[in-house]
């Protein structure tokens, strides 16, 4: 008997998530014989629901929420003896993971085009005891993200993040950082550290290839606005790793530390203060894919 669990964060979709509940359930019932729905009420509910799905060997977990909710679900199934397949309906502000795997950002279209016969495997990052599906970062970006109010996110979407990011660049600071990996180390000044599980940053391809089981580490060594501006043409050309202000390392085991207290961020949500140890779990979760229409 094929069973699926639907996990819904009711604040998702511009706080209209429950209006999509029946549509998601009906879509799942086209393939699964049993569909059960869980509604989150507080932090870590999604993790506990996903743990239940893994323990009871549900074939799938379908989550409707933003990156924070998706990562809670990933935390509940990652490294379990049995790992259900994962379906994602984008319901947050950034929806970084769904953009990475090319899921339509329109909620109705995402539900309609979900294909339970088509899957791809994706890498997952583990930072200390927290899991992420796209990006780990240290620097001004986490602060800019965390200082955005829920009301502003609902009202302005990604523009709310853009405003705070510009503000953070103006007062960006350099900190001493130590990055240790199996493929080389870096110790010195930095204003931003990004650990990407993809060869894309946002919707721009910045590396020629993405090696399964490895993260792309970008260390911005200078906080000046001139250095940041110099990255723009290189980013557009896909040559960002050749920029003199960037230190680049590809690795699967990473330790990041500092001599001062610095917070970190995973997929847009606050995580542990440094030090943080990261490992990449290659092709770790099977995710339901969406047919890509030809142009």
C-alpha positions as CSV (number, residue, x, y, z in Angstrom):
1,X,0.0,0.0,0.0
2,X,1.5,3.3,-1.1
3,X,1.4,6.0,1.6
4,X,2.2,9.6,1.5
5,X,2.4,12.2,4.2
6,X,1.6,15.9,3.4
7,X,3.1,18.4,5.7
8,X,1.8,22.0,5.5
9,X,3.1,25.1,7.2
10,X,-0.1,27.2,7.5
11,X,1.9,30.5,7.3
12,X,3.2,29.6,3.8
13,X,1.9,30.8,0.5
14,X,1.4,34.3,1.8
15,X,-0.4,32.8,4.8
16,X,-2.9,31.1,2.5
17,X,-1.5,27.6,2.7
18,X,-4.5,25.9,4.1
19,X,-6.5,27.0,1.0
20,X,-4.3,24.6,-1.0
21,X,-4.7,21.7,1.3
22,X,-7.4,19.9,-0.6
23,X,-5.7,20.5,-4.0
24,X,-2.4,19.0,-2.7
25,X,-4.2,16.0,-1.2
26,X,-6.2,15.3,-4.4
27,X,-2.9,15.5,-6.4
28,X,-1.3,13.0,-4.1
29,X,-4.3,10.7,-4.2
30,X,-3.8,10.2,-8.0
31,X,-0.7,8.1,-7.1
32,X,-0.9,7.1,-3.4
33,X,-3.5,4.9,-1.9
34,X,-3.2,6.6,1.5
35,X,-2.6,10.3,2.0
36,X,-2.3,11.8,5.5
37,X,-1.9,15.4,6.2
38,X,-0.1,17.1,9.2
39,X,-0.3,20.8,9.9
40,X,2.6,22.5,11.7
41,X,1.9,24.7,14.7
42,X,5.4,25.4,16.1
43,X,9.1,25.0,15.3
44,X,10.3,21.4,14.7
45,X,6.8,20.0,14.1
46,X,7.8,19.3,10.5
47,X,10.8,17.4,11.7
48,X,8.8,15.2,14.0
49,X,6.2,14.5,11.4
50,X,8.9,13.6,8.9
51,X,10.6,11.3,11.4
52,X,7.3,9.5,11.8
53,X,7.0,9.1,8.0
54,X,10.5,7.6,7.9
55,X,9.8,5.3,10.9
56,X,6.5,4.1,9.4
57,X,8.1,3.8,5.9
58,X,5.8,6.2,4.0
59,X,6.9,6.2,0.4
60,X,6.8,10.0,0.2
61,X,6.7,13.2,2.2
62,X,5.2,16.2,0.4
63,X,5.9,19.5,2.1
64,X,4.3,22.8,1.4
65,X,6.4,25.6,3.0
66,X,9.5,27.8,2.7
67,X,13.1,26.8,3.0
68,X,12.9,26.6,6.8
69,X,10.1,24.1,6.7
70,X,11.7,22.1,4.0
71,X,14.9,21.9,6.0
72,X,13.0,20.7,9.0
73,X,11.6,17.9,6.9
74,X,15.0,17.0,5.6
75,X,16.3,16.9,9.1
76,X,13.5,14.4,9.9
77,X,14.4,12.0,7.1
78,X,18.2,12.5,6.5
79,X,20.5,9.7,7.6
80,X,17.5,7.5,8.7
81,X,17.6,3.8,7.9
82,X,14.6,4.4,5.6
83,X,14.4,7.7,3.7
84,X,11.0,8.6,2.0
85,X,11.1,10.4,-1.3
86,X,10.6,14.1,-1.0
87,X,8.1,16.4,-2.8
88,X,8.2,20.2,-2.4
89,X,5.6,22.8,-3.0
90,X,7.2,26.3,-2.8
91,X,5.4,28.4,-0.2
92,X,8.1,30.6,1.2
93,X,9.8,33.9,0.3
94,X,13.1,32.8,-1.1
95,X,12.3,29.1,-2.0
96,X,16.0,28.6,-2.7
97,X,15.8,24.8,-2.8
98,X,12.8,24.7,-5.2
99,X,14.5,27.1,-7.5
100,X,17.7,25.0,-7.5
101,X,15.7,21.9,-8.7
102,X,13.7,24.0,-11.2
103,X,10.3,23.7,-9.5
104,X,7.7,26.2,-10.8
105,X,7.4,29.1,-8.3
106,X,3.6,29.4,-9.0
107,X,1.9,27.3,-6.3
108,X,-0.9,26.1,-8.5
109,X,1.4,25.1,-11.3
110,X,3.8,23.4,-8.9
111,X,1.0,21.2,-7.6
112,X,-0.4,20.4,-11.0
113,X,3.0,19.5,-12.6
114,X,4.3,17.4,-9.7
115,X,5.2,14.0,-11.2
116,X,5.4,11.1,-8.8
117,X,7.0,8.9,-11.5
118,X,10.0,11.2,-12.0
119,X,12.7,11.7,-9.4
120,X,16.3,13.0,-9.1
121,X,18.8,12.6,-6.3
122,X,20.2,15.7,-4.6
123,X,23.1,16.4,-2.3
124,X,22.4,17.5,1.3
125,X,24.7,19.5,3.6
126,X,25.0,18.8,7.3
127,X,26.3,21.7,9.4
128,X,26.8,20.4,12.9
129,X,23.4,18.9,13.6
130,X,21.5,20.9,11.0
131,X,20.7,20.0,7.4
132,X,20.5,22.3,4.4
133,X,19.7,21.8,0.7
134,X,21.4,24.7,-1.0
135,X,23.5,27.2,0.9
136,X,25.4,27.7,4.1
137,X,26.7,31.2,4.7
138,X,28.6,33.4,7.2
139,X,28.8,37.2,7.1
140,X,26.4,40.1,6.5
141,X,24.0,38.1,4.5
142,X,22.6,36.1,7.4
143,X,22.1,39.2,9.4
144,X,20.3,40.9,6.5
145,X,18.0,37.9,6.2
146,X,17.2,37.5,9.8
147,X,16.3,41.1,10.4
148,X,13.5,41.0,7.9
149,X,10.1,41.0,9.7
150,X,7.5,38.4,8.8
151,X,5.0,41.1,7.9
152,X,7.5,42.6,5.4
153,X,8.2,39.2,3.9
154,X,4.5,38.7,3.3
155,X,4.0,42.1,1.9
156,X,7.2,42.7,-0.1
157,X,8.6,39.2,-0.8
158,X,12.2,39.1,-2.0
159,X,12.3,42.9,-2.2
160,X,12.3,43.0,1.6
161,X,15.5,41.0,1.6
162,X,17.0,43.2,-1.0
163,X,16.5,46.3,1.0
164,X,18.2,44.8,4.1
165,X,21.0,43.4,2.0
166,X,21.9,46.8,0.6
167,X,21.9,48.2,4.1
168,X,24.2,45.5,5.3
169,X,26.7,46.1,2.4
170,X,27.1,49.7,3.5
171,X,28.2,48.7,7.0
172,X,29.9,45.4,6.1
173,X,32.8,44.4,8.2
174,X,35.8,42.1,7.8
175,X,36.4,39.3,10.3
176,X,39.2,36.7,10.7
177,X,38.1,33.3,9.5
178,X,39.7,29.9,9.3
179,X,38.4,27.4,6.7
180,X,39.8,23.8,6.8
181,X,39.0,21.2,4.2
182,X,40.5,18.0,2.7
183,X,41.4,20.0,-0.4
184,X,43.1,23.0,1.2
185,X,42.7,25.7,3.9
186,X,42.2,29.4,4.1
187,X,43.0,31.6,7.1
188,X,42.7,35.4,7.0
189,X,40.3,38.2,6.5
190,X,36.8,37.7,5.1
191,X,33.5,39.6,4.9
192,X,31.4,36.6,3.6
193,X,31.7,32.9,3.3
194,X,29.4,30.9,1.1
195,X,29.2,27.1,0.9
196,X,27.1,26.1,-2.1
197,X,25.7,22.7,-2.9
198,X,25.3,23.7,-6.5
199,X,27.1,25.4,-9.4
200,X,24.4,28.1,-9.4
201,X,24.1,31.2,-7.2
202,X,20.5,32.4,-7.4
203,X,19.7,31.8,-11.1
204,X,23.2,32.4,-12.4
205,X,25.6,29.6,-13.2
206,X,29.0,30.5,-11.7
207,X,30.9,27.2,-12.1
208,X,31.1,25.0,-15.2
209,X,30.2,21.8,-13.4
210,X,28.9,20.6,-10.1
211,X,30.6,17.5,-8.6
212,X,28.3,15.2,-6.7
213,X,29.2,15.0,-3.0
214,X,31.2,18.2,-3.0
215,X,30.4,21.8,-2.0
216,X,31.7,25.0,-3.7
217,X,33.2,27.3,-1.1
218,X,33.5,31.0,-1.9
219,X,35.3,33.3,0.5
220,X,35.0,37.1,-0.2
221,X,38.2,38.5,1.3
222,X,37.4,42.2,1.2
223,X,34.4,44.1,2.6
224,X,34.8,47.2,0.4
225,X,32.0,48.2,-1.9
226,X,34.5,48.4,-4.7
227,X,35.3,44.7,-4.3
228,X,31.7,43.8,-4.3
229,X,31.0,45.9,-7.4
230,X,34.0,44.2,-9.2
231,X,32.2,40.8,-8.7
232,X,29.2,41.9,-10.8
233,X,30.8,41.6,-14.3
234,X,32.5,38.3,-13.3
235,X,29.2,37.0,-11.9
236,X,27.5,37.8,-15.2
237,X,30.3,36.0,-17.2
238,X,30.4,33.0,-14.8
239,X,34.0,33.7,-13.9
240,X,33.5,34.7,-10.3
241,X,36.1,32.2,-9.0
242,X,38.8,34.1,-11.0
243,X,38.1,37.3,-9.2
244,X,41.1,38.4,-7.0
245,X,38.7,39.2,-4.1
246,X,37.5,35.5,-4.0
247,X,39.1,32.5,-2.5
248,X,37.6,29.3,-4.0
249,X,37.8,25.7,-2.6
250,X,35.8,22.6,-3.6
251,X,35.5,20.1,-0.7
252,X,33.2,17.6,1.0
253,X,34.3,18.1,4.6
254,X,34.6,21.6,5.9
255,X,35.4,23.2,9.3
256,X,34.8,26.9,9.6
257,X,35.9,28.8,12.8
258,X,36.8,32.3,14.0
259,X,38.3,34.0,17.0
260,X,35.1,36.0,17.5
261,X,31.5,35.0,17.9
262,X,29.8,34.9,14.4
263,X,26.5,33.5,13.5
264,X,25.8,31.3,10.5
265,X,22.9,30.8,8.1
266,X,21.5,27.8,6.3
267,X,19.1,28.3,3.4
268,X,17.9,31.7,4.8
269,X,17.5,30.6,8.5
270,X,19.7,31.3,11.4
271,X,21.9,28.4,12.5
272,X,24.8,27.8,14.9
273,X,27.5,30.3,15.8
274,X,31.0,29.3,14.7
275,X,32.7,26.9,14.8
276,X,30.7,24.8,12.4
277,X,31.7,21.4,10.8
278,X,30.1,20.7,7.5
279,X,29.9,17.5,5.5
280,X,28.2,16.9,2.2
281,X,26.0,13.9,1.8
282,X,26.1,13.1,-2.0
283,X,23.0,12.0,-3.8
284,X,21.4,11.6,-0.4
285,X,17.7,12.3,-1.0
286,X,15.4,11.4,-3.8
287,X,13.2,14.3,-4.8
288,X,10.2,14.3,-7.0
289,X,10.9,16.3,-10.2
290,X,8.8,18.4,-12.5
291,X,8.7,18.1,-16.3
292,X,10.6,21.0,-17.8
293,X,8.8,22.5,-20.8
294,X,10.8,23.0,-24.0
295,X,11.0,26.7,-25.0
